[in-house]
């Protein structure tokens, strides 16, 4: 039996309703407060160190994002830690809450397809995340202008904006994962714990697992250069299965123009290299695979959740 009309009819209505709920919820207000306080604290703590190199560094404004000052980490490190938490909080109960309230069957009795419902919920979460990160980016930029007394150059603005896009893509991966677990598990607590467990795996334990797996897949011979190079390449490939690694490499290349390579580099490849900052578009080309990987990860996880949702029974 063919469906009448476009499959995504009603997605905009669902998105607007979910977006209003997200922005007006107490949970979201607390998360926004946490992110803004942490970001402002990290930036304010680094201003003193950044001021000392204003006349020496042509990209001094970017140091606001990357400089750490004990005991606080850098702003980038804060985001790498907080973005997954915010994304998981936005998505872990998107679908299973409808089942627990017994509203799913009544919702789908309206002229809204399952496709539109899931797309609307995901887009609302992504829009909420994008609005929060954009507001934080503007806040940090304004704070930097106020405390440093100089605006960012055109290239610095482009680089910081590219970092913002990468941060939204990074959050989209964790939002899609939380939405997937919200579809698979009927209990919101179970979905939240599962998503947080995956985040903890990649944030704290993945590097240890990679160091254990690499000798099994690619044993290295200390006397064979090619064997060592192969093991290093395997370690690099396994590390990049983590969204955290992809986000960290993207932040490194976009916010540090002196970064010319990522991963394993031979000394022969450095011969003749010019010690100068990369132009913006070359930095973008350097991290394009990482950004594409983040976007592909978000799409892949959403697709798995979409297929699982299409196969579920929704009758009360």
Helices and strands as residue ranges (DSSP letters): H 11-24, H 26-51, G 60-62, H 63-66, H 75-91, H 96-100, H 104-108, H 114-148, H 154-184, H 188-200, I 201-205, H 206-217, H 225-239, H 243-255, H 267-270, H 280-310
